[in-house]
């Protein structure tokens, strides 16, 4: 019979320590009812009953909506940031201007339109893939 009491005492102490640690590590926004220090006092002063009260009443569940995946068109933050994409638009415009400048430099350096890749060695166009 002493062994049963010893096991029950060990379980009670384990539950008590776990409830103290859980109460102390939870952010203050997740405490319901009274403030965080008061909950810690309740759990410490009423070992098993305080732990049961903590898990039944004091500990609030996390926000379930934060874990839900939202598509971009359902996310208010994304929808609000759509009009603020001017940096990307400016960068795209700048890159298009640079590309146009590189294209115009390439045309000027060649002196004219490039030769056809299917032309024979003498410059006359021939059938594709055959050279005589």
Secondary structure as UniProt FT lines:
FT   HELIX           2..25
FT   HELIX           28..30
FT   HELIX           36..45
FT   HELIX           47..53
FT   HELIX           54..58
FT   HELIX           65..67
FT   HELIX           72..74
FT   HELIX           76..81
FT   HELIX           82..84
FT   HELIX           86..110
FT   TURN            117..118
FT   TURN            121..122
FT   TURN            128..129
//
